[in-house]
Amino acid sequence: MVLAVATALLLVGAVLAADRGRVSPIGITVTFASSILIGYWILDARAGTSVWIFYALTTGAMILGYRVLWIVLPQRATPTIPAAFSRRAIVAFRLVSITVIALAAYHVLASGIPILGPDVEVQRFDFTGSGFFGIPGRMYLYGLPGVVLGAAVLHSKLGDTGIARLLKVNWTAYALVAVLSGFKGGLLNVIVLYALARALSSRPIFLNAVSALRYALLIIAALGFAAAVSLRYPSVGATDVPAAVQYLGARLTVIPALPGHYAMTELDGGAQTGLYLLDDLYHFANKYSGIELGAGAIFPLDKVVSAGLYGTPLSDDSFIVPVTVGAGPGFYADFGPVLAIIAMAVVGAVYAYLVHRVLGARTVLGTCTLSLSVYFLNIFLVNGSPVYGALNFAVVTALIGGTYVACYATSQVVEGALRFGPKVPVP
């Protein structure tokens, strides 16, 4: 255990040292990965395997890819004010935020508030219960983080009071939805998104003794909320606070590591090796477009792993428990260890490029969509499932982009009624 913990701390420390104490986007990802790394070691100790070493190598490769490209990319001494941040664009973004918040609120009200429901554990996953092809549900899950991040980056570049008010509204809506969602990590997600927003807005959090204590207390409060909510989950089986706390420890380590560990120890070398990515593509193509491939039912890697872990029949009629394999283990199952490590280094480089693009974004829509791409990439690196993540990103980006274009076209009509006229500096 000492070696695994030391490795986890070394990975986090290396990122903090490279960023000179700043909390960067990759630092947030590595923190989650380091927690899961401990889970891999615990599972290895039980099974007599050494999967945790590979997971540490993939995380290190991601960091290396990120840092190498970050050094190569040109760094701006001071952020520039994009000329494209016109009043019409800001008004359009404000209308987009209002639309996203309205859709998210509709989803919560139409499908029922999970935290207040009798079966919060099941109801929290009812993302299509509000109808409209799941659009309100996607705004509930991903649209709100997108407008929060977009507003945060815009505020850092413009410093306008109107944007500041919009940012407060977006944050309030997101925090409220996170609490009502019924997810154990609702408040923790708010803290993580706040740290990511600060990192992408050129106002990163610098860790020192005072700030570390402040955020540690906030995280403890978020974990307290998670423990309270977990008491209402029948599958957790926690009847008191100590049992809930013990479960949370496993939820941060062993539970997220279990699917990836299974994928690397049970699926490697199987008949489907190298085909899981294609299976994901076929599955979602069939699910959302109705394309029949004539090869029977095809299931994504996450469902294959879940069925194996929990002994559930792999069929459309079975309820298959949602699991997340993780990016590194997913690459391992498809391409083997060497190519998986290379792939993680490439993804790390893409991560650095997207963060760099956010900091230098020259349009309102570009700021929002690029920020959202970083958010989705962070989710993919921790949870895996590239096809599902890319699909959701494409859908949410199209929805936000389409709404923005419509709002931009009509903003001249409404901007006078809104009395929203930010003073945009002329570059």
C-alpha positions in Angstrom: 0.0 0.0 0.0 2.9 2.4 0.8 4.3 2.2 -2.7 0.8 2.8 -4.3 0.1 5.8 -2.1 3.5 7.2 -2.7 3.0 6.8 -6.4 -0.4 8.5 -6.2 1.1 11.4 -4.2 4.0 11.6 -6.7 1.7 12.0 -9.6 -0.3 14.7 -8.0 2.9 16.4 -6.7 4.5 16.3 -10.1 1.5 18.2 -11.7 1.4 20.8 -8.9 5.2 21.3 -9.2 5.0 21.8 -13.0 2.1 24.2 -12.5 3.9 26.0 -9.7 1.2 25.3 -7.1 -1.7 26.2 -9.4 -4.7 23.9 -9.7 -4.8 23.2 -13.5 -7.3 21.1 -15.5 -4.9 18.2 -15.7 -4.3 18.5 -12.0 -8.0 17.9 -11.3 -8.0 14.8 -13.6 -4.8 13.4 -12.0 -6.3 13.8 -8.5 -9.2 11.6 -9.4 -7.0 9.1 -11.2 -4.7 8.9 -8.1 -7.6 8.1 -5.9 -8.6 5.3 -8.3 -5.0 4.1 -8.4 -5.3 3.2 -4.7 -8.4 1.2 -5.6 -6.4 -0.7 -8.2 -3.8 -1.6 -5.7 -6.4 -2.9 -3.2 -8.0 -5.1 -5.9 -4.5 -6.3 -7.0 -3.8 -7.3 -3.4 -6.9 -9.4 -3.3 -6.4 -11.0 -6.7 -2.6 -11.3 -6.8 -2.2 -9.1 -9.8 -0.3 -5.9 -10.5 -2.7 -3.9 -12.7 -2.1 -0.7 -10.6 1.3 -0.4 -12.2 -0.1 -0.1 -15.7 -2.7 2.4 -14.5 0.0 4.5 -13.0 2.0 4.3 -16.2 -1.0 5.5 -18.3 -1.6 8.4 -15.9 2.1 9.3 -16.2 1.9 9.1 -20.0 -1.1 11.4 -20.0 0.8 13.9 -17.8 3.9 13.7 -20.1 1.9 14.3 -23.2 0.2 17.2 -21.6 3.4 18.9 -20.4 5.3 18.3 -23.6 2.7 20.0 -25.8 2.1 22.7 -23.2 5.8 23.7 -23.3 5.7 23.7 -27.1 2.6 25.8 -27.4 3.2 29.6 -27.4 2.3 31.2 -24.1 0.6 34.6 -23.9 2.0 37.0 -21.3 -1.4 38.6 -20.8 -4.9 37.5 -22.1 -6.1 39.4 -25.1 -9.6 40.8 -25.4 -11.2 39.3 -28.5 -12.8 41.8 -30.9 -15.6 39.3 -31.6 -16.9 39.7 -28.0 -19.6 42.2 -29.3 -22.6 43.3 -27.4 -24.8 41.1 -29.6 -22.7 38.1 -28.9 -22.9 38.6 -25.1 -26.7 39.1 -25.3 -27.0 35.9 -27.3 -24.9 34.0 -24.7 -27.2 35.4 -22.0 -30.2 34.1 -23.8 -28.5 30.7 -24.3 -27.9 30.5 -20.5 -31.5 31.3 -19.8 -32.6 28.7 -22.3 -30.3 26.0 -20.8 -31.4 26.8 -17.3 -35.1 26.6 -18.3 -34.6 23.3 -20.0 -32.8 21.9 -17.0 -35.5 23.1 -14.6 -38.2 21.6 -16.9 -36.4 18.2 -16.8 -36.2 18.2 -13.0 -39.9 19.2 -12.6 -41.2 17.0 -15.4 -39.4 13.8 -14.4 -39.6 14.5 -10.6 -37.1 15.9 -8.2 -34.8 12.8 -7.5 -33.7 13.9 -4.0 -37.3 14.2 -2.9 -38.5 11.0 -4.6 -39.1 7.6 -2.9 -36.5 5.8 -5.0 -33.8 8.4 -5.5 -31.2 5.7 -6.6 -33.2 4.8 -9.7 -34.9 8.1 -10.4 -31.6 10.0 -10.7 -30.8 8.1 -13.9 -34.1 9.0 -15.6 -32.5 11.4 -18.1 -35.2 10.9 -20.7 -38.2 11.1 -18.5 -38.9 14.7 -19.5 -39.3 13.8 -23.1 -38.3 15.9 -26.1 -35.8 13.3 -27.3 -33.8 13.6 -24.1 -32.8 17.3 -24.8 -33.8 18.7 -21.4 -32.0 15.8 -19.7 -28.8 16.6 -21.6 -29.1 20.2 -20.7 -29.6 19.1 -17.1 -26.4 16.9 -17.2 -24.1 18.8 -19.6 -25.6 22.1 -20.7 -25.4 23.7 -17.3 -21.7 23.0 -16.8 -21.1 24.4 -20.3 -22.8 27.7 -19.7 -21.1 28.0 -16.3 -17.7 27.4 -17.8 -18.4 29.8 -20.7 -19.6 32.6 -18.4 -16.6 32.1 -16.1 -14.1 32.4 -18.9 -15.9 35.4 -20.4 -16.0 37.2 -17.1 -12.2 36.7 -16.7 -11.6 38.3 -20.1 -14.1 41.1 -19.9 -14.6 41.9 -16.2 -18.0 43.2 -16.9 -20.7 43.5 -14.2 -23.4 42.1 -16.5 -21.3 39.0 -17.1 -20.7 38.8 -13.3 -24.4 38.7 -12.7 -24.9 36.1 -15.4 -22.2 34.0 -13.9 -23.9 34.1 -10.4 -27.2 33.1 -12.0 -25.5 30.2 -13.8 -23.7 29.0 -10.7 -26.8 29.2 -8.6 -28.8 27.1 -11.1 -26.0 24.5 -11.4 -25.5 24.2 -7.6 -29.3 23.9 -7.0 -29.7 21.2 -9.7 -26.6 19.3 -8.4 -28.2 19.1 -4.9 -31.7 18.1 -6.3 -30.2 15.5 -8.7 -29.9 12.9 -6.1 -26.3 12.0 -7.0 -24.0 11.4 -4.0 -21.3 13.5 -5.6 -23.6 16.5 -6.4 -21.8 19.0 -4.2 -18.4 17.6 -5.0 -19.2 18.1 -8.7 -19.8 21.8 -7.9 -16.4 22.1 -6.2 -14.7 20.4 -9.1 -16.4 22.5 -11.7 -15.5 25.6 -9.7 -11.8 24.6 -9.7 -12.0 23.8 -13.5 -13.7 27.2 -14.2 -11.0 29.0 -12.3 -8.3 27.1 -14.2 -9.8 27.9 -17.6 -10.5 31.5 -16.8 -6.8 32.4 -16.2 -7.7 32.8 -12.5 -6.5 29.5 -11.2 -6.5 28.5 -7.5 -3.1 28.6 -5.9 -2.6 26.1 -3.2 -1.1 27.3 0.1 -1.8 26.4 3.7 -4.8 28.8 4.0 -6.4 27.9 0.6 -5.7 24.2 1.1 -7.5 24.2 4.5 -10.4 26.2 3.0 -11.0 23.8 0.2 -10.4 20.8 2.4 -13.3 21.9 4.6 -15.5 22.4 1.5 -14.6 18.9 0.3 -15.4 17.4 3.7 -18.8 19.2 3.6 -19.4 17.7 0.2 -18.5 14.3 1.4 -20.9 14.7 4.3 -23.6 15.4 1.8 -22.6 12.3 -0.2 -22.8 10.2 3.0 -26.2 11.5 3.9 -27.6 10.8 0.4 -26.0 7.3 0.2 -28.1 6.3 3.3 -31.1 6.5 0.9 -29.5 4.1 -1.6 -30.8 0.6 -1.1 -27.9 -0.9 -3.0 -25.4 0.7 -0.7 -26.9 -1.1 2.3 -25.5 1.6 4.8 -27.7 1.9 7.9 -25.7 4.5 9.8 -23.1 7.2 9.2 -20.0 5.1 9.8 -21.2 2.6 7.3 -21.9 5.4 4.8 -18.4 6.8 5.3 -16.8 3.4 4.8 -18.8 3.1 1.5 -17.6 6.5 0.4 -14.0 5.4 0.9 -14.7 2.5 -1.4 -16.6 4.7 -3.8 -13.5 6.9 -4.3 -11.1 4.0 -4.7 -12.2 0.4 -5.2 -15.6 0.8 -6.8 -14.4 3.0 -9.8 -11.3 0.8 -10.2 -13.3 -2.5 -10.3 -14.6 -2.3 -13.9 -11.2 -1.3 -15.3 -9.6 -4.1 -13.3 -12.0 -6.6 -14.7 -11.5 -5.4 -18.2 -7.8 -5.8 -18.0 -7.7 -9.1 -16.2 -10.7 -10.9 -17.7 -11.2 -9.5 -21.2 -7.6 -9.2 -22.4 -7.0 -11.8 -25.1 -10.6 -12.6 -25.6 -12.4 -13.0 -28.9 -13.5 -9.3 -28.8 -10.1 -7.8 -28.2 -9.6 -4.9 -30.6 -13.3 -4.7 -31.4 -14.8 -3.0 -28.4 -14.4 0.4 -29.8 -16.2 -0.8 -33.0 -18.9 -2.4 -30.8 -19.4 0.9 -29.1 -19.9 2.6 -32.5 -22.3 0.0 -33.7 -24.3 0.0 -30.5 -24.9 3.7 -30.5 -25.5 3.9 -34.2 -28.2 1.3 -33.8 -29.6 2.9 -30.7 -29.9 6.4 -32.0 -30.3 6.0 -35.8 -32.0 2.6 -36.0 -29.2 1.2 -38.3 -29.4 -2.6 -38.2 -26.0 -4.3 -38.9 -27.4 -7.8 -39.2 -25.1 -9.2 -36.5 -27.6 -9.5 -33.7 -27.4 -7.4 -30.5 -24.1 -5.5 -30.0 -23.2 -4.1 -26.6 -20.6 -1.5 -25.6 -17.6 -2.3 -23.5 -19.1 -0.8 -20.3 -22.1 -3.1 -20.6 -20.0 -6.2 -21.3 -17.9 -5.5 -18.2 -21.0 -4.8 -16.0 -22.7 -8.0 -17.2 -19.5 -10.0 -16.3 -19.1 -8.3 -12.9 -22.6 -8.6 -11.7 -23.6 -11.8 -13.5 -26.4 -10.1 -15.5 -27.5 -11.6 -18.8 -26.2 -9.5 -21.6 -29.4 -8.6 -23.4 -31.7 -5.6 -24.0 -34.2 -7.0 -21.6 -31.8 -6.9 -18.6 -31.1 -4.0 -16.4 -27.3 -3.7 -16.6 -25.8 -1.6 -13.8 -24.0 1.4 -15.2 -20.2 1.2 -14.8 -17.2 3.2 -16.0 -14.1 1.4 -17.2 -11.8 4.4 -17.6 -9.8 5.6 -20.5 -6.6 3.7 -19.9 -8.2 0.3 -19.2 -10.5 0.8 -22.2 -7.5 1.4 -24.5 -5.8 -1.7 -22.9 -8.8 -3.9 -23.7 -8.8 -2.7 -27.3 -5.1 -2.2 -28.2 -3.0 -3.8 -25.6 -0.6 -2.2 -23.0 1.9 -0.5 -25.3 -0.5 1.2 -27.6 -2.7 2.1 -24.6 0.1 4.0 -23.0 0.9 5.8 -26.3 -2.8 6.6 -26.7 -3.0 8.1 -23.2 0.1 10.3 -24.1 -1.7 11.5 -27.2 -4.9 12.3 -25.3 -2.8 14.2 -22.8 -1.4 16.3 -25.6 -5.0 16.9 -26.9 -5.9 18.0 -23.4 -3.2 20.6 -23.3 -4.2 21.9 -26.8 -7.8 22.3 -25.8 -6.9 24.2 -22.6 -4.6 26.5 -24.6 -7.4 27.1 -27.1 -9.9 28.1 -24.3 -7.5 30.6 -22.9 -7.1 32.2 -26.3 -10.6 31.8 -27.6 -11.7 34.7 -29.8 -15.5 34.3 -29.9 -18.2 33.8 -27.3 -19.5 30.5 -28.9 -15.9 29.3 -29.2 -15.2 30.0 -25.5 -18.3 28.1 -24.5 -17.8 25.0 -26.7 -14.0 24.8 -26.1 -14.6 24.9 -22.4 -17.2 22.2 -22.7 -14.7 20.1 -24.7 -12.2 20.2 -21.8 -15.0 19.3 -19.4 -16.0 16.2 -21.5 -12.3 15.2 -22.0 -11.9 15.2 -18.2 -14.9 13.0 -17.8 -13.6 10.6 -20.5 -10.2 10.3 -18.9 -11.7 9.2 -15.6 -14.8 7.3 -16.9 -13.8 6.1 -20.3 -16.3 5.3 -23.1 -15.0 7.6 -25.9 -17.9 7.0 -28.3 -20.6 7.8 -25.7 -18.7 10.9 -24.6 -18.1 12.1 -28.1 -21.8 11.6 -28.9 -23.0 13.6 -25.9 -20.5 16.3 -26.6 -21.6 16.6 -30.2 -25.3 16.7 -29.3 -24.9 19.2 -26.5 -22.6 21.4 -28.6 -25.1 21.3 -31.5 -27.9 22.3 -29.1 -26.0 25.1 -27.5 -24.6 26.3 -30.9 -28.0 26.2 -32.5 -29.6 28.1 -29.7 -26.8 30.6 -29.7 -27.1 31.2 -33.5 -30.9 31.7 -33.1 -30.4 34.1 -30.1 -27.7 36.0 -31.9 -30.0 36.5 -34.9 -32.8 37.9 -32.7 -30.6 39.7 -30.0 -31.0 43.1 -31.6 -34.8 42.9 -30.9 -34.4 41.8 -27.3 -31.2 43.5 -26.1 -33.0 46.8 -25.5 -35.7 45.1 -23.4 -33.0 43.3 -21.4 -31.1 46.5 -20.9 -27.9 44.5 -21.1 -25.1 46.4 -22.7 -21.6 45.4 -21.5 -18.8 47.7 -22.2 -16.5 45.6 -24.3 -12.9 47.1 -24.6 -11.7 47.8 -28.0 -8.4 45.9 -28.7 
